Structure formats: structure tokens, C-alpha cells
């Protein structure tokens, strides 16, 4: 009788880079980056020890809490973290990039009409960047889940998103992603929003996302080269598009 397949959960940690300012003053790119693993604790001891060393050192010097955050970390810390990530055999990296001025405004703006007392209708602009985020996250998750769909070891999927948006906008994203999963995948799933500081894998996702982002935004190649062996996909959704909706300063 064949051995029973050991059931595991697939953990997907997603972090965002860039901002939701869709104007000449905003970032050129927005990136969503996922690290995927079935062993979220494996070989994390050195990373955990380092982050707590830096935290307690900061407390001793009168600074606040510390967690790995690539944008703010010193270069020597970045070098150490990227070297540690390279040693992790259990992670896969996937990236979705979007050049924001090529995105149709309908992806991030809605117009609400209101009847005026004098007659006619006035329209109010409503920013709906959660819809833009939702579309990109669905693309990203499709890449990942299609790759693991036939894996009988995977019993459940756990998705951890960065802690952004208001409660209402998070609710929209969770509802939409639940509908997406029910329609496309048969495995049970759980979706959470968590602060990056709360989990070491969220911080690894932050570092990988920063590497992908700075390569796209300012042609800084070195960080992405450090983790290239772990990258399974990196897709620029508007790469073939030629129409832009606003210029960059």
C-alpha cells in the first residue's frame, strides 16, 4: 500500500512597492511581490536572531521598534539580509509590475453622480485604488496557484497581504479574492492582512519586492540579481502598451 501523501499548506506572502499616486508626482511603477513557501519557519533562525539583535540594540539607543524594511535599512543590513535570503531553499518569488501611467483610469478612479437642487448632475471623483490592487493581486495569485494546482501535497492555501487600505477597502479586496479563488481553484484558502513588522516572511517579501521595484523604477540591477535564482515569474502587465494617460515629471 503506497504511503499517504503528507498534506501541507502553501503560504503566500505578498508585499507592495510604489504608491497609489496616479500623477506625475507619483512613482512610475507599482509592484506586487509574493514569496511562496510550504515551510515558513525553515532556516529562519538567523534572520530572526538578527532582527531581534537590531531591535534590542535600537531600544538601548532610545530608538523605536525595528523590523527588516529594505527602503529604510542601512546598506550593510541590506547586504546581510539578501545574503540570508539567497540561502533559503524553500521560497519562490513572483512579481507583477505595472507602469502606472499606462493604466486606464477606470482601474483606480470612479465617478459618483449627485442630483443638484438647481437641476443637473454633478460628479465627485472617488479614488478606488483597491480595485487596481485587486486586479494585480489576482494576476499574481493565478501565476502561483496554477503552478501548484496539481500538487497533491498542498491541502490549503494561506495568503498574507500587506497591511494597507482602510477596513472597508480591505473588505472589498478580501471579498473579491474569495470570489476569484472559489471560481478558479478547488483548495480551501484563508486570506489575511498583516503588518509587515508582524512576521519574518512578510519582511522577506518586503525585501524581494524592493529589489524588483528599484530595478523597474530606477534601473538598479544589483538587488534583483542577488535573488534571481529564486524568481519564478516577473511580469510587466503594460509592457506592450504604448498609450499613456499622463506624463512623468
C-alpha positions as CSV (number, residue, x, y, z in Angstrom):
1,X,0.0,0.0,0.0
2,X,1.5,3.4,-1.0
3,X,2.5,5.9,1.7
4,X,-0.2,8.5,2.3
5,X,0.7,11.9,0.9
6,X,1.7,14.4,3.6
7,X,-0.7,17.3,3.5
8,X,0.8,20.8,3.7
9,X,-0.3,24.4,3.4
10,X,1.0,26.7,0.8
11,X,1.8,30.1,2.3
12,X,1.9,33.1,0.0
13,X,3.2,36.4,1.5
14,X,2.5,39.5,-0.7
15,X,4.0,42.9,-0.3
16,X,3.5,46.1,-2.4
17,X,6.1,48.6,-3.6
18,X,5.5,52.1,-5.1
19,X,2.5,54.3,-4.2
20,X,-1.1,54.9,-5.4
21,X,-0.4,58.4,-6.6
22,X,-1.5,58.2,-10.2
23,X,0.0,61.5,-11.3
24,X,3.3,62.9,-12.5
25,X,4.4,63.2,-8.8
26,X,3.8,59.5,-8.0
27,X,6.1,56.6,-8.5
28,X,6.4,55.3,-12.1
29,X,5.8,51.7,-11.1
30,X,3.7,49.8,-8.7
31,X,4.8,46.3,-7.9
32,X,3.3,43.3,-6.1
33,X,5.7,40.7,-5.0
34,X,5.0,37.3,-3.4
35,X,7.2,34.8,-1.7
36,X,5.7,31.3,-1.6
37,X,6.7,28.5,0.8
38,X,5.4,25.4,2.4
39,X,7.9,25.7,5.2
40,X,7.6,29.3,6.6
41,X,9.8,28.5,9.6
42,X,12.6,26.6,7.9
43,X,16.1,28.1,8.1
44,X,14.7,31.4,9.5
45,X,16.7,31.3,12.7
46,X,19.5,33.6,11.6
47,X,17.0,36.1,10.2
48,X,15.0,36.1,13.4
49,X,18.1,36.4,15.6
50,X,19.4,39.3,13.5
51,X,16.1,41.2,13.6
52,X,15.9,40.9,17.4
53,X,19.5,41.9,17.8
54,X,18.9,45.0,15.9
55,X,15.6,45.7,17.7
56,X,17.2,45.4,21.2
57,X,20.2,47.4,20.1
58,X,17.8,50.1,19.0
59,X,15.9,50.1,22.3
60,X,19.2,50.5,24.1
61,X,19.9,53.6,22.0
62,X,16.4,55.1,22.6
63,X,15.1,54.2,19.1
64,X,11.7,52.6,18.5
65,X,10.8,49.1,17.3
66,X,12.8,47.6,14.5
67,X,12.0,45.2,11.7
68,X,13.6,44.5,8.3
69,X,12.4,47.2,5.9
70,X,14.5,47.5,2.8
71,X,13.7,51.1,2.0
72,X,14.9,52.3,5.4
73,X,17.7,49.8,6.2
74,X,21.4,50.6,6.0
75,X,23.3,49.1,3.1
76,X,25.2,46.8,5.4
77,X,21.9,45.4,6.7
78,X,20.5,45.0,3.2
79,X,23.6,43.1,2.1
80,X,23.2,40.8,5.1
81,X,19.5,40.2,4.5
82,X,19.9,39.5,0.8
83,X,22.7,37.0,1.5
84,X,20.4,35.3,4.1
85,X,17.5,35.1,1.5
86,X,19.8,33.5,-1.0
87,X,20.4,30.7,1.5
88,X,16.7,29.9,1.8
89,X,15.9,26.8,-0.3
90,X,12.2,26.8,0.4
91,X,11.0,30.0,-1.2
92,X,9.8,31.0,-4.7
93,X,9.4,34.6,-5.8
94,X,6.8,36.0,-8.2
95,X,6.4,39.7,-9.3
96,X,3.7,41.7,-11.0
97,X,4.8,45.1,-12.3
98,X,2.6,47.9,-13.6
99,X,3.7,51.2,-15.2
100,X,1.1,53.3,-13.6
101,X,0.6,56.0,-16.3
102,X,-0.3,53.2,-18.8
103,X,-3.2,52.0,-16.5
104,X,-6.7,53.1,-17.6
105,X,-8.1,55.5,-15.0
106,X,-11.1,53.2,-14.7
107,X,-8.9,50.9,-12.7
108,X,-8.4,53.4,-9.9
109,X,-11.0,56.2,-10.2
110,X,-14.8,56.1,-10.0
111,X,-17.3,58.9,-10.5
112,X,-20.3,59.3,-8.2
113,X,-23.2,61.3,-9.6
114,X,-25.3,63.6,-7.4
115,X,-28.5,65.4,-8.3
116,X,-28.2,69.2,-7.8
117,X,-31.1,71.2,-6.3
118,X,-30.8,73.6,-9.3
119,X,-31.1,70.6,-11.7
120,X,-28.5,68.6,-13.5
121,X,-25.9,66.2,-12.0
122,X,-22.5,66.9,-10.5
123,X,-19.9,64.2,-10.3
124,X,-17.5,63.5,-7.5
125,X,-14.2,61.7,-8.1
126,X,-13.7,58.7,-5.8
127,X,-10.2,57.1,-5.6
128,X,-10.6,53.3,-5.9
129,X,-7.0,52.1,-5.8
130,X,-8.1,48.9,-4.1
131,X,-9.6,47.8,-7.4
132,X,-6.2,48.3,-9.1
133,X,-4.5,46.4,-6.3
134,X,-7.1,43.6,-6.5
135,X,-6.7,43.2,-10.3
136,X,-2.9,42.9,-9.9
137,X,-3.1,40.5,-7.0
138,X,-5.4,38.2,-8.9
139,X,-2.9,38.1,-11.8
140,X,-0.1,37.3,-9.3
141,X,-2.0,34.6,-7.5
142,X,-3.0,33.0,-10.7
143,X,0.6,32.5,-11.7
144,X,1.4,30.9,-8.3
145,X,-1.7,28.8,-7.9
146,X,-1.6,27.4,-11.4
147,X,2.0,26.3,-10.8
148,X,0.9,24.4,-7.6
149,X,-2.6,23.4,-8.6
150,X,-1.7,19.7,-9.4
151,X,0.4,19.3,-6.3
152,X,-1.4,16.8,-4.1
153,X,0.7,17.7,-1.1
154,X,-0.9,21.1,-1.0
155,X,-4.1,20.9,1.1
156,X,-4.7,24.5,1.9
157,X,-3.6,28.0,0.7
158,X,-2.8,30.8,3.1
159,X,-2.5,34.3,1.6
160,X,-1.0,37.1,3.7
161,X,-1.3,40.6,2.3
162,X,0.5,43.8,3.4
163,X,-1.5,45.8,6.0
164,X,-2.7,48.6,3.7
165,X,-6.1,50.4,3.0
166,X,-8.9,51.2,5.3
167,X,-11.1,48.4,6.7
168,X,-13.7,48.9,4.0
169,X,-11.2,48.7,1.2
170,X,-9.6,45.6,2.7
171,X,-13.1,44.1,2.9
172,X,-13.5,44.8,-0.8
173,X,-10.2,43.1,-1.7
174,X,-10.9,40.0,0.5
175,X,-14.4,39.6,-0.9
176,X,-13.1,39.9,-4.5
177,X,-10.2,37.5,-3.9
178,X,-12.6,34.9,-2.2
179,X,-14.8,35.0,-5.3
180,X,-11.7,34.6,-7.5
181,X,-10.5,31.6,-5.6
182,X,-13.8,29.9,-5.5
183,X,-14.2,30.3,-9.2
184,X,-10.7,29.1,-10.2
185,X,-9.3,26.8,-7.5
186,X,-10.7,23.9,-5.5
187,X,-8.4,24.0,-2.5
188,X,-9.5,25.6,0.8
189,X,-7.9,29.0,1.4
190,X,-7.5,31.8,4.0
191,X,-6.8,35.5,3.4
192,X,-5.3,37.9,5.9
193,X,-4.0,41.4,6.0
194,X,-1.0,41.7,8.3
195,X,1.5,44.4,9.2
196,X,5.0,43.7,7.7
197,X,6.5,44.0,11.2
198,X,4.5,41.1,12.5
199,X,6.1,38.3,10.5
200,X,9.6,37.5,9.3
201,X,8.2,36.2,6.0
202,X,6.4,39.4,5.4
203,X,9.7,41.1,5.8
204,X,11.4,38.8,3.3
205,X,8.6,39.7,0.9
206,X,9.3,43.4,1.5
207,X,13.0,42.9,0.6
208,X,12.2,40.9,-2.5
209,X,9.6,43.4,-3.6
210,X,12.0,46.3,-3.0
211,X,14.6,44.5,-5.3
212,X,12.0,44.1,-8.1
213,X,10.8,47.7,-7.6
214,X,14.1,49.5,-7.7
215,X,15.1,47.6,-10.9
216,X,12.0,48.8,-12.6
217,X,11.8,52.3,-11.1
218,X,15.4,53.3,-11.3
219,X,17.3,50.6,-13.2
220,X,19.1,49.4,-10.1
221,X,20.0,45.9,-11.1
222,X,22.1,44.6,-8.2
223,X,19.4,43.8,-5.6
224,X,17.4,41.7,-8.1
225,X,20.5,39.9,-9.2
226,X,21.0,38.8,-5.6
227,X,17.7,36.8,-5.6
228,X,17.3,36.0,-9.3
229,X,17.8,32.3,-8.7
230,X,14.5,32.3,-6.6
231,X,12.4,34.2,-9.1
232,X,9.7,32.1,-10.9
233,X,8.0,34.9,-12.7
234,X,8.3,38.7,-13.2
235,X,5.6,40.1,-15.5
236,X,5.1,43.7,-16.5
237,X,1.4,43.9,-17.3
238,X,1.6,47.0,-19.5
239,X,5.0,46.3,-21.2
240,X,3.4,46.2,-24.6
241,X,1.2,49.2,-24.1
242,X,2.1,52.5,-25.8
243,X,-0.7,54.8,-24.7
244,X,0.0,56.8,-21.5
245,X,-2.6,58.8,-19.6
246,X,-0.3,61.4,-18.0
247,X,3.4,62.3,-18.3
248,X,6.1,61.8,-15.6
249,X,7.9,64.9,-14.3
